[in-house]
Structure formats: structure tokens, C-alpha cells
């Protein structure tokens, strides 16, 4: 039923596996390595067609130029203004909805849960026109608040699915014992269930932070001006009007990728615990 461990397969297959892993890893990392090399390549190399060779000099000044001569700092700040409220809003709502759907038995419980799940299967491209029109009518177009509200609404479905299944795996006897003692439902959620959800909250926060930070589609659909443009959409504007400044675009891309990477390593312990909790019994 389960795949055979690598240590137990035949020797030729085991050696083939050990040989294939580094090759696949190198191929997977090649685009990232190319971007990193371009980010420290001087503009003169690119003008002479040296796109893939060794840089003539190490131009670390590209990273300083990105912040000194472009609105890169504003774009990063805009991304934080969109991502952090979205993570807080989506995770907070999903904790409440997940608790209600997991603990309370009421009519249409499964129907409501399926509605949350079904929202994850709607292709977001078909929502482009109605969502854009809605933000225009509400006066939220070209604002950070419009992006925040949309992302919270769109991510709550997945977050609710995650939280509901997590709470379902908790021992229900804890809630029953608290009810017997006369503890209110709000205190049961706040003092009993919520502390047990910390690994799930950490894992979900990392996932949602990465999803929203790397979003490009809605950043270009719902925002136009640089005052609210997130970093994913703003990087393309680092190109000059007549000359493509790929060294700046590459340096900006590396800088833009750092916050999710840093957050993952800071939350790695809780992230893995949240994903694997409940995977085994006993």
C-alpha cells in the first residue's frame, strides 16, 4: 500500500535514485541560480551579451541601487500592508468558522462546510471582471484595502477547511468536560481550543503569508498606481523605458523572495508540527 523505503529496494534502483536526486535538484535550482548571478552582474555585461557567463565584476551595488533609484522600498511596504492584515483576518475568521463547523451539530452543517470547500475550486480568473467591478463600485479599486478584503474572502475557504479538520482531530472530551463544569462556549474556544490550535495557526499563517506575498494576478488586476502596488507587480516596473535593466529586476526579485523564506525558517518548527500533528495515533 505504501511505497517501499529507498533502503529496501534493489541496489541498482537505489544507486539510480541517489544519482537522480542531485541532478534533479540542480536542474530545479538553475533558474534561481541564474537570477542570483544576474543580480550581481554589471549592466555592461548585459549590454555586451554576457547573460550566462561569469560576471566580469561582482556588482553588489545593484542591491543598493534597487532601493536608492527605484520605489522598491515602497513596493515591499505595500506587500506587508496587504499580507499581514490578510493573514490575521483569514486565520482569525477560520478559527471561528472551523470551531463552529467542527464542534456544533446543526442542520446544514455539511452544506455550509461544502460551500467553504467549493469556493477553493472556483477558477479565480473568471472572477476578474466581477471582482474588479465590485471594487470600483465600493470605491476600493487601486487601494491596499481592496486587496486585503478580497484576499481575506478568497482565502477563508481554504483556511476553514484546514482549521475544521484540525479541530475535529482534537479530543472532544475536553470540550464536554468544560461544558459539564459550566464554562461558556466563548471561554471554551478561547482557553481550551485556541491554545491547542497554535501549531495549526502557525502552519496556516506561513502558507497564507506565502500565497499572498507571491500573488501577482490580483495585484495587477485590482491595483494600478505605485502607491499601493505590491512588490510582485512592482518588480516589472524596475525596467527602464528604453533599456531592460535585468540586473535590477533580478536583485529586486531576490529581495522580494526573502520575507517568505525568513518567515518559513523562523516558523519551521511550528510549521512542521502543524502539518504532521494527527498524522499518527498512539
HELIX and SHEET records of a PDB file:
HELIX    1   1 UNK A    6  UNK A    8  5                                   3    
HELIX    2   2 UNK A   11  UNK A   39  1                                  29    
HELIX    3   3 UNK A   43  UNK A   47  1                                   5    
HELIX    4   4 UNK A   61  UNK A   69  1                                   9    
HELIX    5   5 UNK A   72  UNK A  103  1                                  32    
HELIX    6   6 UNK A  109  UNK A  118  1                                  10    
HELIX    7   7 UNK A  119  UNK A  121  5                                   3    
HELIX    8   8 UNK A  124  UNK A  127  5                                   4    
HELIX    9   9 UNK A  128  UNK A  138  1                                  11    
HELIX   10  10 UNK A  144  UNK A  168  1                                  25    
HELIX   11  11 UNK A  172  UNK A  180  1                                   9    
HELIX   12  12 UNK A  185  UNK A  187  1                                   3    
HELIX   13  13 UNK A  188  UNK A  193  3                                   6    
HELIX   14  14 UNK A  194  UNK A  196  1                                   3    
HELIX   15  15 UNK A  198  UNK A  213  1                                  16    
HELIX   16  16 UNK A  217  UNK A  221  1                                   5    
HELIX   17  17 UNK A  231  UNK A  234  1                                   4    
HELIX   18  18 UNK A  235  UNK A  238  5                                   4    
HELIX   19  19 UNK A  246  UNK A  266  1                                  21    
HELIX   20  20 UNK A  268  UNK A  276  1                                   9    
END                                                                             
